[in-house]
């Protein structure tokens, strides 16, 4: 204690509390106030008083019962040359529950909000799966349709947050059943961690983690490929089989330029799963094209993040 401080005494008559529910009744907040009588020598200044032994340090917890309610304000008032009153205010999140249970916000349930997002994307087949082409089998560009994806935002208090894990999950889709959606349908669009008090200063810090997942209904594909890139299999070259058996170690086919009317084609031809040209039929838009699907994101278990526990 500074040699300018004579004594510090808690004031029982100035203990106050304020408990309330916020965030649509899903989050508990607590505020406390305590006060201290401080007797000093006449030359004492503000810094001497607020740093006196017995005055709670900035960021310190209110009590063992409320370990995540922190001192965030000190108000010293000089009553006389040697007498001060210091009011200390605390604020923090608490768990909503019986008073005989831990009030740690780490035990609070997650906060879950559902929404949707609508995007307009270009398509190259109609609702029934037929290629969008002219009567002469030429692809028609620029036709777009609306897609509505469901989104969920989850907020959860967690003791730790790992930015490396964040980076991995930002390039992922769900590999497990998550909130009722099958594997492959959910894409992590945000994974954010906000530090609630620096744990290196007095301890007791934690993180508010926010995750946003966008779910996509599998459009003309299976759920595990809902976020695959899907394109029509077409090109200027086709596969043709060689006449007779192939020599050992050689392919039994070759790749050649597709032809129309005896000339190299100037527009792509439709290809089947192996790369052979699909014959033109009448009318052209009844041709059932083959589609290629390309994996873009890594499947990871979303349940392992602990967002729902």
Long-range contacts (C-beta under 8 A, 24 or more apart in sequence): 1-52, 1-53, 1-54, 2-44, 2-48, 2-51, 2-52, 3-41, 4-40, 4-41, 4-43, 4-44, 4-45, 4-48, 5-38, 5-39, 5-40, 5-41, 5-44, 5-48, 5-49, 5-52, 5-53, 6-39, 6-40, 6-41, 6-82, 7-37, 7-38, 7-39, 8-36, 8-37, 8-38, 8-52, 8-53, 8-54, 8-55, 9-36, 9-37, 9-38, 9-54, 10-34, 10-35, 10-36, 10-37, 10-54, 11-35, 11-36, 11-37, 11-85, 14-85, 14-87, 19-94, 21-96, 23-111, 26-111, 27-93, 27-96, 27-108, 27-111, 28-93, 28-94, 28-95, 28-96, 28-103, 28-105, 28-108, 29-91, 29-92, 29-93, 29-94, 30-62, 30-66, 30-69, 30-90, 30-91, 30-92, 30-93, 30-94, 30-103, 31-69, 31-89, 31-90, 31-91, 32-62, 32-66, 32-69, 32-89, 32-90, 32-91, 33-87, 33-88, 33-89, 33-90, 34-87, 34-88, 34-90, 35-85, 35-86, 35-87, 35-88, 36-85, 36-86, 36-88, 37-83, 37-84, 37-85, 38-76, 38-83, 38-84, 38-85, 38-86, 39-82, 39-83, 39-84, 40-82, 40-83, 40-84, 41-82, 42-81, 42-82, 44-82, 44-84, 46-76, 49-76, 49-84, 49-86, 50-74, 50-76, 50-86, 55-86, 55-88, 56-88, 57-202, 58-201, 58-202, 59-197, 59-198, 59-201, 59-202, 59-204, 60-202, 61-202, 61-204, 62-90, 62-92, 65-103, 66-90, 66-92, 66-94, 66-103, 67-103, 67-104, 67-204, 68-92, 68-93, 68-94, 68-103, 68-104, 68-105, 68-106, 68-196, 68-204, 68-206, 69-93, 69-94, 70-197, 70-202, 70-204, 93-157, 93-196, 105-157, 105-206, 106-157, 106-158, 106-159, 106-206, 108-157, 110-154, 110-155, 110-156, 110-307, 110-308, 110-309, 111-154, 111-155, 111-156, 112-152, 112-153, 112-154, 113-152, 113-153, 114-150, 114-151, 114-152, 115-150, 115-151, 115-152, 115-153, 116-148, 116-149, 116-150, 116-151, 117-148, 117-149, 117-151, 117-214, 118-146, 118-147, 118-148, 118-149, 119-146, 119-147, 119-149, 120-144, 120-145, 120-146, 120-147, 121-145, 121-147, 124-231, 124-232, 125-220, 125-232, 125-289, 129-220, 129-288, 130-285, 130-286, 130-287, 130-288, 131-232, 131-270, 131-284, 131-285, 131-287, 131-289, 132-285, 133-284, 133-285, 134-284, 135-283, 135-284, 135-285, 136-284, 137-267, 137-270, 137-280, 137-284, 137-285, 137-287, 138-267, 139-232, 139-234, 139-267, 139-268, 147-216, 147-219, 149-214, 149-215, 149-216, 149-217, 150-214, 150-215, 151-189, 151-212, 151-213, 151-214, 151-215, 152-179, 152-212, 152-213, 152-215, 153-210, 153-211, 153-212, 154-210, 154-211, 154-212, 154-213, 154-307, 154-308, 155-208, 155-209, 155-210, 156-208, 156-209, 156-211, 156-306, 156-307, 156-308, 157-196, 157-206, 157-207, 157-208, 157-209, 158-193, 158-206, 158-207, 158-208, 158-209, 158-306, 159-206, 159-207, 160-207, 161-193, 161-195, 161-207, 161-209, 163-193, 165-305, 166-191, 166-193, 168-298, 168-300, 169-300, 169-302, 169-305, 171-297, 171-298, 172-297, 172-298, 172-299, 172-300, 173-226, 173-227, 173-297, 173-298, 173-299, 173-300, 174-213, 174-299, 174-300, 174-301, 174-302, 175-299, 175-300, 175-301, 175-302, 176-301, 176-302, 176-303, 177-303, 178-213, 178-302, 178-303, 179-213, 179-308, 181-215, 182-223, 182-224, 183-223, 183-224, 183-299, 184-218, 184-222, 184-223, 184-224, 184-225, 184-226, 184-227, 184-299, 185-215, 185-216, 185-217, 185-218, 185-223, 185-226, 185-227, 186-213, 186-214, 186-215, 186-216, 186-302, 187-213, 187-214, 187-215, 187-216, 187-227, 187-297, 188-212, 188-213, 188-302, 189-213, 189-214, 209-307, 211-305, 211-307, 213-302, 220-291, 221-293, 224-299, 225-293, 225-295, 227-296, 227-297, 228-293, 228-294, 228-295, 228-296, 229-293, 229-294, 229-296, 230-291, 230-292, 230-293, 230-294, 231-291, 231-292, 231-294, 232-270, 232-289, 232-290, 232-291, 232-292, 233-270, 233-271, 233-272, 233-273, 233-275, 233-289, 233-290, 233-291, 233-292, 234-268, 234-269, 234-270, 234-271, 234-289, 235-268, 235-269, 235-271, 236-264, 236-265, 236-268, 236-269, 238-269, 238-271, 238-275, 238-276, 238-277, 239-271, 239-274, 239-275, 239-276, 240-276
